[in-house]
Amino acid sequence: MGLGIGVAAAFLFTPKSGQDSRQYLRNKADEGADYLKKQAQQVADSTADVLDRAAKAVRHQKENVEAAVDAGRNAYREAAAATPESDFRL
């Protein structure tokens, strides 16, 4: 937005020939396009980084949950093995 306003102001207040004005506008349009491409790439890179970190966090939490379930399962098995069978009857 600011780039467009700057180009318009410079265009209106600078007396130039038609060819010079067109070249100036072309250059500014190219600069604007380059800027937008760089910004889009930065957004894409940032998004990929955030998604990668989120995936790692999910994997880590999954591993923690799996370890907790395994520990609970093993604790139950050990307790069941150490307890006489008559204690399990109602």
Sequence and secondary structure as in RCSB ss.txt:
>XXXX:A:sequence
MGLGIGVAAAFLFTPKSGQDSRQYLRNKADEGADYLKKQAQQVADSTADVLDRAAKAVRHQKENVEAAVDAGRNA
YREAAAATPESDFRL
>XXXX:A:secstr
 HHHHHHHHHHHHS   HHHHHHHHHHHHHHHHHHHHHHHHHHHHHHHHHHHHHHHHHHHHHHHHHHHHHHHHHH
HHHHHHHS GGGG  
